[in-house]
Amino acid sequence: MSTADPYGAQAHARAQGGAVVEAMPTLPASAATDIPEGVSPDDMVWAETIAAGGYASKQIARGTRLRLTDLAGDGCVSMLLFNAERPVERLNVADTLKIQWNGYLGAGRFLLSDMGRVLMSILEDEAGAHDAFCGPSTPWSIAARYGQAGNYGPHPSSRERFGLAVGKYGLGRKDIHPCITWFKGAKVEADGAITPQVGPFAPGRSLLLRAEMDLIVVLANTPHVLDPRPDYTVTPVRAQAWRGPVAAADDAIRTGTPEGLRAFLNVEDYYAR
């Protein structure tokens, strides 16, 4: 089919209307074929597979559950979070670790904003290997290991993918803050050295998060910045989100520590206006 003239180009474009590939959003999300057990299709708000080297972003409401699944065991998802109403408030990784007295994230932990409010809670964690120390891959780290970087080549970095994603919300390079990386770990040794835990791992590991505020979620799926393998190795990750209730007054994560309770109270005060 020729695309040399407008009519041919229009016909070609419309012929692609029914095309389905693995790495694309399902629209509407209620039409997804892999809806989590016990979730009504009508409650689904996001269903997307993020390709190797790909990225995704979504605005989600307070109470939304977000499940990330490492489909083939080599996913590596770096995450940025913003207050959807006021994106000047965003994830603060240092404070997240500091007020929980722990450098390793897992079930029962939460992600804190730079204004002392809980952005997300970790409800379930089948992976057990995540990284809050190393930050995203960059054009420089990618080029040094694989010989080429760039959004439109075979080896994009998380930082470049973040730039594309945040731009869709009127944000820019200055808004790309330190991230959390899921499904790949970083262990701090006694001498201060960092040992990457990059797998590959068993396929199908998943992570379930709960949004404690209205959020912009940004994800980039590229190799870990310390992955020693010579090939650009990363596999698809599925994102699924559905509506749910906000944390209850007796929620175990909310009441687990004095520091956590204070951060949840800060959220509740914000929404009491």
C-alpha positions in Angstrom: 0.0 0.0 0.0 1.6 3.3 -1.1 2.0 6.1 1.4 3.3 8.6 -1.2 0.1 10.6 -1.2 -2.3 11.6 1.6 -5.0 9.1 0.6 -2.6 6.2 0.6 -1.1 7.3 3.9 -4.7 7.6 5.4 -5.6 4.1 4.2 -2.3 2.7 5.5 -2.8 4.3 8.9 -6.4 3.0 9.2 -5.4 -0.5 8.2 -3.2 -0.6 11.4 -6.3 0.1 13.6 -6.7 -3.5 14.7 -3.1 -4.2 15.2 -2.1 -5.6 18.6 1.4 -6.0 19.9 2.6 -7.2 23.3 4.0 -3.8 24.4 1.1 -1.5 24.3 -1.7 -0.3 26.6 -5.0 -2.1 26.6 -7.8 0.4 26.0 -10.1 0.4 27.8 -8.2 -1.3 30.7 -11.4 -3.3 31.4 -10.8 -5.2 28.2 -7.6 -6.8 29.5 -7.5 -10.6 29.3 -5.2 -11.0 32.4 -7.2 -9.1 35.1 -6.0 -10.0 38.6 -8.1 -12.5 40.5 -10.9 -10.9 42.4 -10.7 -7.6 40.6 -13.8 -6.4 38.6 -13.0 -5.4 35.0 -14.9 -2.2 35.7 -12.4 -1.2 38.3 -9.4 -1.6 36.0 -7.7 1.7 35.1 -4.4 0.6 33.6 -3.2 -2.5 31.7 0.0 -2.2 29.8 3.1 -4.3 29.0 6.3 -2.2 29.1 8.8 -3.5 26.5 12.5 -4.0 27.0 13.9 -0.5 26.8 10.4 1.0 27.0 8.7 3.4 29.3 5.2 4.2 30.6 3.4 6.8 32.6 0.0 7.1 34.2 -2.0 9.4 36.5 -3.7 7.3 39.2 -6.1 8.2 42.0 -5.5 7.8 45.7 -6.3 4.2 46.8 -5.4 2.7 43.4 -3.6 -0.6 43.5 -0.6 -1.0 41.1 0.8 -4.4 40.3 4.1 -4.8 38.5 5.0 -8.2 37.2 8.4 -9.2 35.9 7.2 -11.5 33.1 10.4 -13.3 32.1 12.7 -12.7 35.1 14.9 -9.9 33.8 12.7 -6.8 34.2 14.3 -3.7 35.7 11.8 -1.0 36.3 12.9 2.4 37.6 10.1 4.6 39.1 9.5 8.3 39.6 6.5 9.5 41.5 4.8 13.0 41.6 1.8 14.5 43.5 -0.6 14.7 40.5 -2.1 17.9 41.8 1.2 19.7 42.6 4.1 17.9 40.9 6.6 20.1 42.8 6.1 17.4 45.4 7.7 14.1 44.5 9.4 11.0 45.7 12.3 11.5 48.1 14.4 8.3 48.2 16.7 9.4 51.0 13.9 10.3 53.3 12.1 7.1 52.4 15.0 5.1 53.7 15.9 7.4 56.6 12.6 7.5 58.4 12.1 3.7 58.0 15.6 3.0 59.4 16.2 0.5 56.6 18.0 0.6 53.2 16.0 -2.2 51.7 12.4 -1.9 50.5 9.8 -4.7 50.6 6.3 -5.5 51.8 5.2 -3.3 54.7 7.4 -0.4 53.6 6.3 2.9 52.0 7.6 5.6 49.7 7.8 9.1 51.1 7.6 12.5 49.4 9.9 15.4 49.9 7.1 17.0 51.9 6.8 14.2 54.5 3.7 12.5 53.0 3.4 8.8 52.0 3.0 8.5 48.2 2.8 4.7 48.0 2.8 1.6 50.2 4.2 -1.8 49.3 1.4 -4.3 50.1 3.0 -7.5 48.6 6.5 -8.3 47.3 7.4 -11.6 45.6 10.7 -10.3 44.3 12.8 -9.3 47.3 15.4 -7.6 45.3 15.1 -3.9 44.7 17.4 -0.9 44.6 17.1 2.5 46.4 20.8 3.4 46.1 22.1 3.4 42.5 19.6 5.6 40.6 18.7 5.2 36.9 20.8 4.2 34.0 22.0 7.3 32.1 23.2 7.9 28.5 26.8 7.9 29.8 26.5 4.6 31.7 24.7 2.9 28.7 27.2 4.2 26.2 30.1 3.1 28.3 28.8 -0.5 28.5 27.0 -1.0 25.3 28.6 1.5 22.9 25.5 3.4 22.1 22.7 5.3 23.8 19.8 7.4 22.8 16.0 7.3 22.9 15.7 6.2 19.3 18.4 3.6 19.2 18.6 0.0 20.5 20.0 1.0 23.9 17.9 3.7 25.6 18.7 4.7 29.2 16.1 5.1 32.0 17.0 8.8 32.3 16.3 9.4 28.6 13.0 7.5 28.9 12.1 9.6 32.0 12.7 12.7 29.9 10.1 11.6 27.4 7.6 10.6 30.1 7.7 13.6 32.3 7.4 15.9 29.3 3.9 14.7 28.8 2.9 16.3 32.1 4.6 19.6 31.4 7.7 18.6 33.4 11.3 18.6 32.3 14.9 17.5 33.0 15.0 19.4 36.3 12.1 17.3 37.5 13.8 13.9 37.0 14.6 13.1 40.6 16.3 10.0 42.2 14.3 6.9 41.6 13.5 3.5 43.0 14.4 0.5 40.9 12.2 -2.6 41.2 13.2 -6.2 40.5 17.0 -5.7 40.6 18.8 -5.4 43.9 21.8 -3.5 45.2 23.4 -4.9 48.4 25.7 -2.7 50.5 28.7 -4.7 51.8 30.5 -4.1 55.1 33.2 -2.2 53.4 30.7 0.1 51.6 31.0 -1.6 48.2 27.7 -2.2 46.3 27.0 -5.6 44.9 24.4 -5.7 42.2 21.7 -8.4 42.3 20.7 -8.6 38.6 19.6 -12.2 38.1 18.1 -13.4 35.9 15.4 -14.4 38.3 12.4 -16.7 38.1 9.7 -15.4 35.8 6.5 -14.0 37.1 7.7 -12.2 40.3 5.3 -9.4 41.2 5.0 -6.3 43.4 1.7 -4.8 44.6 1.7 -1.1 45.6 -1.1 1.1 46.9 -1.3 4.8 46.0 -1.7 6.9 49.1 -2.1 10.2 47.1 -3.3 11.1 43.6 -0.1 10.4 41.6 1.7 10.6 38.4 3.6 7.3 38.0 6.6 7.2 35.6 8.3 3.8 34.8 11.3 3.0 32.6 12.4 -0.6 31.9 16.1 -0.6 31.1 19.1 -2.6 32.4 20.4 -1.9 35.9 23.1 0.7 35.9 25.5 -1.8 37.5 24.5 -4.8 35.4 27.8 -6.4 34.4 26.5 -8.4 31.4 27.9 -7.3 28.1 24.6 -7.4 26.3 21.7 -5.0 26.8 19.6 -7.4 28.8 16.1 -6.6 30.0 12.7 -8.2 29.5 9.1 -6.9 29.5 7.2 -5.9 32.6 3.4 -5.7 33.0 1.7 -2.9 34.8 -1.9 -3.4 36.0 -3.8 -0.9 38.2 -7.3 -0.9 39.6 -9.5 1.2 41.9 -9.4 0.5 45.6 -10.0 2.0 49.1 -7.5 4.2 50.8 -5.7 3.0 53.9 -7.9 2.3 56.8 -7.3 3.9 60.2 -6.0 0.5 61.5 -4.0 -0.3 58.4 -0.8 -2.2 59.5 1.5 -0.1 57.4 -0.1 3.2 58.5 0.2 2.3 62.2 3.4 0.2 62.1 5.8 2.9 63.3 5.5 6.4 64.8 7.3 7.9 61.8 5.0 6.1 59.4 1.8 7.2 61.3 3.0 10.8 61.1 3.5 10.6 57.4 0.1 9.1 56.9 -1.4 11.8 59.1 0.3 14.4 56.8 -1.5 12.8 53.8 -4.9 12.9 55.6 -4.4 16.5 56.6 -3.6 17.3 53.0 -6.9 15.8 51.8 -8.9 17.3 54.6 -8.9 20.7 53.1 
